[in-house]
Amino acid sequence: MPGALRYAYGRKAIDVFNELNQHLKDTGFLPDEYFLMGIHWENRSIPKEAWFTLDVDWGGSEGIYLDMNLYWDENNTFRREPFITGKTLGETDDDMDKMFLIASAIRKVFR
């Protein structure tokens, strides 16, 4: 499938993020305020067998947030860490729908 990020695990997190960021930009699905990778991932690779969730919700003060969290097992210990956060300044129902469309676009890229 065009745009699919297969076998993300084992790859440098920054490379996966940059590829995803470019795909969202090219397809018009990049959040309008920001789309950032957690700084603690800059020099790390995606853990083997990692999976992710995408959460979309209104922020505490303004805007709507999209959070991508990674989950994996490390030495029989369950790990969860934030990976990417996106934000839009809008707060309408249409803005919420757009952020869910962005989450859907991300899910499809990793399919």
N, CA and C atoms as an extended XYZ file, in Angstrom:
333
Properties=species:S:1:pos:R:3:atomname:S:1:resname:S:1:resid:I:1 pbc="F F F"
N         0.843       -1.178        0.000 N   MET     1
C         0.000        0.000        0.000 CA  MET     1
C         0.890        1.243        0.000 C   MET     1
N         0.654        2.206       -0.862 N   PRO     2
C         1.457        3.428       -0.881 CA  PRO     2
C         1.367        4.163        0.454 C   PRO     2
N         2.492        4.632        0.937 N   GLY     3
C         2.525        5.383        2.185 CA  GLY     3
C         2.575        4.530        3.429 C   GLY     3
N         2.562        3.206        3.297 N   ALA     4
C         2.557        2.336        4.474 CA  ALA     4
C         3.930        2.289        5.126 C   ALA     4
N         3.943        2.377        6.446 N   LEU     5
C         5.170        2.251        7.226 CA  LEU     5
C         5.208        0.826        7.767 C   LEU     5
N         5.833       -0.056        7.038 N   ARG     6
C         5.915       -1.439        7.484 CA  ARG     6
C         7.188       -1.635        8.288 C   ARG     6
N         7.087       -2.488        9.265 N   TYR     7
C         8.247       -2.827       10.091 CA  TYR     7
C         8.875       -1.585       10.704 C   TYR     7
N         8.084       -0.811       11.400 N   ALA     8
C         8.598        0.397       12.056 CA  ALA     8
C         9.537        0.026       13.194 C   ALA     8
N         9.264       -1.123       13.853 N   TYR     9
C        10.122       -1.464       14.985 CA  TYR     9
C        11.534       -1.768       14.502 C   TYR     9
N        12.490       -1.373       15.326 N   GLY    10
C        13.894       -1.525       14.978 CA  GLY    10
C        14.453       -0.324       14.233 C   GLY    10
N        13.579        0.486       13.665 N   ARG    11
C        14.020        1.686       12.946 CA  ARG    11
C        14.208        2.829       13.929 C   ARG    11
N        15.032        3.781       13.564 N   LYS    12
C        15.207        4.980       14.383 CA  LYS    12
C        13.866        5.708       14.487 C   LYS    12
N        13.502        6.083       15.687 N   ALA    13
C        12.223        6.753       15.916 CA  ALA    13
C        12.123        8.040       15.103 C   ALA    13
N        13.215        8.787       15.004 N   ILE    14
C        13.192       10.052       14.261 CA  ILE    14
C        12.907        9.817       12.780 C   ILE    14
N        13.403        8.700       12.233 N   ASP    15
C        13.133        8.390       10.822 CA  ASP    15
C        11.661        8.041       10.617 C   ASP    15
N        11.087        7.267       11.542 N   VAL    16
C         9.666        6.921       11.455 CA  VAL    16
C         8.824        8.186       11.574 C   VAL    16
N         9.161        9.049       12.539 N   PHE    17
C         8.431       10.296       12.721 CA  PHE    17
C         8.510       11.170       11.473 C   PHE    17
N         9.717       11.349       10.931 N   ASN    18
C         9.879       12.206        9.756 CA  ASN    18
C         9.098       11.676        8.562 C   ASN    18
N         9.086       10.367        8.372 N   GLU    19
C         8.329        9.773        7.269 CA  GLU    19
C         6.830        9.991        7.470 C   GLU    19
N         6.355        9.787        8.684 N   LEU    20
C         4.943       10.008        8.988 CA  LEU    20
C         4.580       11.484        8.830 C   LEU    20
N         5.398       12.366        9.356 N   ASN    21
C         5.168       13.808        9.253 CA  ASN    21
C         5.056       14.233        7.788 C   ASN    21
N         5.966       13.751        6.948 N   GLN    22
C         5.941       14.107        5.534 CA  GLN    22
C         4.684       13.563        4.849 C   GLN    22
N         4.305       12.338        5.190 N   HIS    23
C         3.097       11.750        4.604 CA  HIS    23
C         1.866       12.589        4.969 C   HIS    23
N         1.747       12.971        6.239 N   LEU    24
C         0.597       13.775        6.660 CA  LEU    24
C         0.605       15.140        5.978 C   LEU    24
N         1.781       15.718        5.838 N   LYS    25
C         1.905       17.011        5.147 CA  LYS    25
C         1.480       16.881        3.688 C   LYS    25
N         1.972       15.830        3.015 N   ASP    26
C         1.664       15.622        1.598 CA  ASP    26
C         0.184       15.370        1.345 C   ASP    26
N        -0.494       14.760        2.316 N   THR    27
C        -1.897       14.411        2.138 CA  THR    27
C        -2.859       15.415        2.769 C   THR    27
N        -2.315       16.495        3.356 N   GLY    28
C        -3.159       17.528        3.938 CA  GLY    28
C        -3.729       17.178        5.297 C   GLY    28
N        -3.111       16.235        6.000 N   PHE    29
C        -3.618       15.804        7.302 CA  PHE    29
C        -2.729       16.206        8.475 C   PHE    29
N        -1.833       17.129        8.285 N   LEU    30
C        -0.973       17.572        9.384 CA  LEU    30
C        -1.764       18.535       10.279 C   LEU    30
N        -1.772       18.313       11.611 N   PRO    31
C        -2.476       19.247       12.492 CA  PRO    31
C        -1.950       20.675       12.303 C   PRO    31
N        -2.845       21.661       12.434 N   ASP    32
C        -2.471       23.037       12.096 CA  ASP    32
C        -1.622       23.759       13.150 C   ASP    32
N        -1.606       23.319       14.387 N   GLU    33
C        -0.800       24.008       15.402 CA  GLU    33
C         0.587       23.364       15.515 C   GLU    33
N         0.640       22.070       15.811 N   TYR    34
C         1.934       21.376       15.816 CA  TYR    34
C         1.751       19.869       15.767 C   TYR    34
N         2.843       19.190       15.412 N   PHE    35
C         2.928       17.731       15.367 CA  PHE    35
C         4.364       17.414       15.753 C   PHE    35
N         4.573       16.948       16.979 N   LEU    36
C         5.915       16.817       17.537 CA  LEU    36
C         6.177       15.425       18.109 C   LEU    36
N         7.394       14.970       17.916 N   MET    37
C         7.847       13.731       18.536 CA  MET    37
C         8.426       14.076       19.898 C   MET    37
N         8.186       13.208       20.891 N   GLY    38
C         8.767       13.411       22.209 CA  GLY    38
C        10.289       13.454       22.126 C   GLY    38
N        10.896       14.432       22.787 N   ILE    39
C        12.336       14.646       22.693 CA  ILE    39
C        13.134       13.433       23.177 C   ILE    39
N        12.575       12.655       24.094 N   HIS    40
C        13.286       11.482       24.612 CA  HIS    40
C        13.419       10.366       23.578 C   HIS    40
N        12.779       10.519       22.412 N   TRP    41
C        12.892        9.511       21.342 CA  TRP    41
C        13.967        9.855       20.312 C   TRP    41
N        14.575       11.019       20.403 N   GLU    42
C        15.488       11.488       19.356 CA  GLU    42
C        16.606       10.510       19.007 C   GLU    42
N        17.167        9.835       19.977 N   ASN    43
C        18.296        8.929       19.726 CA  ASN    43
C        17.945        7.469       19.999 C   ASN    43
N        16.671        7.145       19.866 N   ARG    44
C        16.217        5.784       20.159 CA  ARG    44
C        15.585        5.149       18.929 C   ARG    44
N        15.472        3.847       18.993 N   SER    45
C        14.780        3.090       17.952 CA  SER    45
C        13.431        2.635       18.490 C   SER    45
N        12.525        2.331       17.570 N   ILE    46
C        11.218        1.800       17.949 CA  ILE    46
C        11.454        0.390       18.515 C   ILE    46
N        10.971        0.112       19.717 N   PRO    47
C        11.195       -1.215       20.309 CA  PRO    47
C        10.559       -2.337       19.488 C   PRO    47
N        11.192       -3.476       19.519 N   LYS    48
C        10.680       -4.645       18.808 CA  LYS    48
C         9.297       -4.999       19.329 C   LYS    48
N         8.415       -5.320       18.391 N   GLU    49
C         7.048       -5.741       18.703 CA  GLU    49
C         6.203       -4.634       19.355 C   GLU    49
N         6.621       -3.384       19.233 N   ALA    50
C         5.851       -2.278       19.813 CA  ALA    50
C         4.527       -2.116       19.080 C   ALA    50
N         3.528       -1.668       19.809 N   TRP    51
C         2.251       -1.306       19.201 CA  TRP    51
C         1.880        0.070       19.741 C   TRP    51
N         0.858        0.683       19.151 N   PHE    52
C         0.522        2.040       19.546 CA  PHE    52
C        -0.974        2.249       19.677 C   PHE    52
N        -1.302        3.302       20.410 N   THR    53
C        -2.680        3.776       20.486 CA  THR    53
C        -2.687        5.241       20.080 C   THR    53
N        -3.841        5.685       19.638 N   LEU    54
C        -4.053        7.087       19.282 CA  LEU    54
C        -5.243        7.602       20.079 C   LEU    54
N        -5.025        8.662       20.820 N   ASP    55
C        -6.088        9.265       21.624 CA  ASP    55
C        -6.311       10.688       21.147 C   ASP    55
N        -7.565       11.058       20.992 N   VAL    56
C        -7.940       12.409       20.574 CA  VAL    56
C        -8.899       12.963       21.612 C   VAL    56
N        -8.602       14.187       22.101 N   ASP    57
C        -9.492       14.788       23.096 CA  ASP    57
C        -9.244       16.294       23.186 C   ASP    57
N       -10.238       16.998       23.716 N   TRP    58
C       -10.074       18.427       23.953 CA  TRP    58
C        -9.011       18.630       25.016 C   TRP    58
N        -8.248       19.722       24.876 N   GLY    59
C        -7.223       20.059       25.857 CA  GLY    59
C        -7.823       20.749       27.063 C   GLY    59
N        -7.020       20.901       28.113 N   GLY    60
C        -7.487       21.531       29.333 CA  GLY    60
C        -7.707       23.030       29.180 C   GLY    60
N        -6.929       23.679       28.323 N   SER    61
C        -7.070       25.126       28.195 CA  SER    61
C        -7.577       25.545       26.816 C   SER    61
N        -7.019       24.938       25.765 N   GLU    62
C        -7.475       25.295       24.418 CA  GLU    62
C        -7.076       24.203       23.443 C   GLU    62
N        -7.808       24.106       22.372 N   GLY    63
C        -7.442       23.191       21.302 CA  GLY    63
C        -7.822       21.740       21.546 C   GLY    63
N        -7.489       20.941       20.529 N   ILE    64
C        -7.734       19.499       20.552 CA  ILE    64
C        -6.400       18.818       20.315 C   ILE    64
N        -6.151       17.775       21.094 N   TYR    65
C        -4.866       17.070       21.050 CA  TYR    65
C        -5.027       15.662       20.496 C   TYR    65
N        -3.989       15.211       19.814 N   LEU    66
C        -3.865       13.831       19.349 CA  LEU    66
C        -2.581       13.297       19.989 C   LEU    66
N        -2.704       12.232       20.748 N   ASP    67
C        -1.547       11.628       21.408 CA  ASP    67
C        -1.341       10.213       20.894 C   ASP    67
N        -0.117        9.933       20.467 N   MET    68
C         0.273        8.594       20.028 CA  MET    68
C         1.220        8.032       21.085 C   MET    68
N         0.811        6.926       21.697 N   ASN    69
C         1.615        6.273       22.723 CA  ASN    69
C         2.111        4.929       22.208 C   ASN    69
N         3.350        4.597       22.531 N   LEU    70
C         3.910        3.293       22.184 CA  LEU    70
C         3.875        2.380       23.398 C   LEU    70
N         3.623        1.102       23.145 N   TYR    71
C         3.581        0.075       24.180 CA  TYR    71
C         4.458       -1.086       23.731 C   TYR    71
N         5.157       -1.709       24.669 N   TRP    72
C         5.972       -2.880       24.370 CA  TRP    72
C         6.345       -3.594       25.653 C   TRP    72
N         6.826       -4.809       25.488 N   ASP    73
C         7.317       -5.597       26.602 CA  ASP    73
C         8.844       -5.520       26.594 C   ASP    73
N         9.422       -5.170       27.729 N   GLU    74
C        10.867       -5.079       27.846 CA  GLU    74
C        11.293       -5.885       29.077 C   GLU    74
N        11.926       -7.035       28.822 N   ASN    75
C        12.368       -7.908       29.914 CA  ASN    75
C        11.225       -8.255       30.857 C   ASN    75
N        10.096       -8.649       30.260 N   ASN    76
C         8.887       -9.022       31.004 CA  ASN    76
C         8.285       -7.876       31.811 C   ASN    76
N         8.575       -6.653       31.400 N   THR    77
C         7.985       -5.470       32.016 CA  THR    77
C         7.243       -4.696       30.940 C   THR    77
N         5.979       -4.423       31.212 N   PHE    78
C         5.147       -3.671       30.284 CA  PHE    78
C         5.574       -2.211       30.302 C   PHE    78
N         5.844       -1.653       29.122 N   ARG    79
C         6.262       -0.256       28.996 CA  ARG    79
C         5.257        0.518       28.158 C   ARG    79
N         5.057        1.770       28.520 N   ARG    80
C         4.219        2.702       27.758 CA  ARG    80
C         4.909        4.058       27.803 C   ARG    80
N         5.101        4.656       26.616 N   GLU    81
C         5.696        5.984       26.561 CA  GLU    81
C         5.030        6.809       25.476 C   GLU    81
N         4.799        8.100       25.751 N   PRO    82
C         4.293        8.989       24.707 CA  PRO    82
C         5.312        9.069       23.575 C   PRO    82
N         4.815        9.063       22.339 N   PHE    83
C         5.698        9.132       21.174 CA  PHE    83
C         5.504       10.433       20.399 C   PHE    83
N         4.256       10.743       20.037 N   ILE    84
C         3.962       11.921       19.224 CA  ILE    84
C         2.743       12.634       19.805 C   ILE    84
N         2.766       13.967       19.731 N   THR    85
C         1.604       14.775       20.098 CA  THR    85
C         1.326       15.763       18.970 C   THR    85
N         0.065       15.835       18.601 N   GLY    86
C        -0.383       16.814       17.623 CA  GLY    86
C        -1.438       17.697       18.259 C   GLY    86
N        -1.558       18.922       17.756 N   LYS    87
C        -2.532       19.853       18.329 CA  LYS    87
C        -3.102       20.766       17.253 C   LYS    87
N        -4.380       21.054       17.418 N   THR    88
C        -5.040       22.087       16.631 CA  THR    88
C        -5.591       23.118       17.602 C   THR    88
N        -5.613       24.374       17.207 N   LEU    89
C        -6.139       25.414       18.099 CA  LEU    89
C        -7.658       25.452       18.120 C   LEU    89
N        -8.278       24.949       17.040 N   GLY    90
C        -9.736       24.961       16.984 CA  GLY    90
C       -10.342       24.077       18.055 C   GLY    90
N       -11.581       24.400       18.446 N   GLU    91
C       -12.255       23.642       19.499 CA  GLU    91
C       -13.673       23.232       19.118 C   GLU    91
N       -14.007       23.334       17.836 N   THR    92
C       -15.368       23.017       17.402 CA  THR    92
C       -15.518       21.519       17.163 C   THR    92
N       -16.744       21.097       16.957 N   ASP    93
C       -16.999       19.702       16.611 CA  ASP    93
C       -16.299       19.341       15.301 C   ASP    93
N       -16.279       20.288       14.347 N   ASP    94
C       -15.583       20.041       13.081 CA  ASP    94
C       -14.083       19.853       13.303 C   ASP    94
N       -13.493       20.623       14.225 N   ASP    95
C       -12.072       20.462       14.543 CA  ASP    95
C       -11.808       19.088       15.169 C   ASP    95
N       -12.730       18.654       16.026 N   MET    96
C       -12.601       17.325       16.635 CA  MET    96
C       -12.670       16.258       15.547 C   MET    96
N       -13.608       16.392       14.630 N   ASP    97
C       -13.721       15.424       13.528 CA  ASP    97
C       -12.443       15.390       12.697 C   ASP    97
N       -11.856       16.557       12.434 N   LYS    98
C       -10.620       16.608       11.653 CA  LYS    98
C        -9.483       15.874       12.376 C   LYS    98
N        -9.389       16.057       13.691 N   MET    99
C        -8.332       15.364       14.433 CA  MET    99
C        -8.544       13.853       14.406 C   MET    99
N        -9.792       13.401       14.430 N   PHE   100
C       -10.052       11.964       14.299 CA  PHE   100
C        -9.704       11.472       12.898 C   PHE   100
N        -9.913       12.312       11.881 N   LEU   101
C        -9.488       11.950       10.526 CA  LEU   101
C        -7.960       11.830       10.448 C   LEU   101
N        -7.253       12.715       11.141 N   ILE   102
C        -5.788       12.642       11.183 CA  ILE   102
C        -5.358       11.348       11.881 C   ILE   102
N        -6.023       11.009       12.986 N   ALA   103
C        -5.718        9.749       13.679 CA  ALA   103
C        -5.961        8.563       12.751 C   ALA   103
N        -7.034        8.603       11.983 N   SER   104
C        -7.325        7.548       11.021 CA  SER   104
C        -6.245        7.469        9.948 C   SER   104
N        -5.778        8.615        9.466 N   ALA   105
C        -4.710        8.637        8.459 CA  ALA   105
C        -3.436        8.021        9.021 C   ALA   105
N        -3.123        8.298       10.282 N   ILE   106
C        -1.950        7.708       10.918 CA  ILE   106
C        -2.112        6.203       11.026 C   ILE   106
N        -3.260        5.751       11.469 N   ARG   107
C        -3.529        4.308       11.610 CA  ARG   107
C        -3.344        3.615       10.261 C   ARG   107
N        -3.827        4.201        9.191 N   LYS   108
C        -3.714        3.594        7.865 CA  LYS   108
C        -2.271        3.499        7.417 C   LYS   108
N        -1.446        4.493        7.767 N   VAL   109
C        -0.035        4.465        7.378 CA  VAL   109
C         0.670        3.270        8.020 C   VAL   109
N         0.293        2.929        9.240 N   PHE   110
C         0.946        1.820        9.945 CA  PHE   110
C         0.281        0.477        9.689 C   PHE   110
N        -0.749        0.435        8.854 N   ARG   111
C        -1.462       -0.814        8.568 CA  ARG   111
C        -0.606       -1.777        7.810 C   ARG   111
